[in-house]
């Protein structure tokens, strides 16, 4: 699987999940940070790339491919956390912060 195919697969599945989640919870997402935070995490898991040392060379992969190794083996947990979960949490935090700032600026959130 090439890098482009990997990203297209993650974008397709993640985009579909984000669209379904947005359709059913759009009002709650706009009004409550408790709904907005998990949605931002889902969006971040869809769009976040990460660098990963794989078979002797560095390659760029979707972080959603690297994150599951956090739970697979004990010896790979630091790798999964550092290269998979950390980038997803950073991007989710940035998206959440910007979205909340914009909503507060336009007085949509109390």
Secondary structure, DSSP 4 states (H G I P E B T S, - for coil): --HHHHHHHHHHHHHHHHHHHHHHHHHHHHH-HHHHHHHHHHHHHHH-EEEEEETTEEEEEEHHHHHTHHHH-STTHHHHIIIIIHHHHHHHHHHHHHHHHHHHHTT---
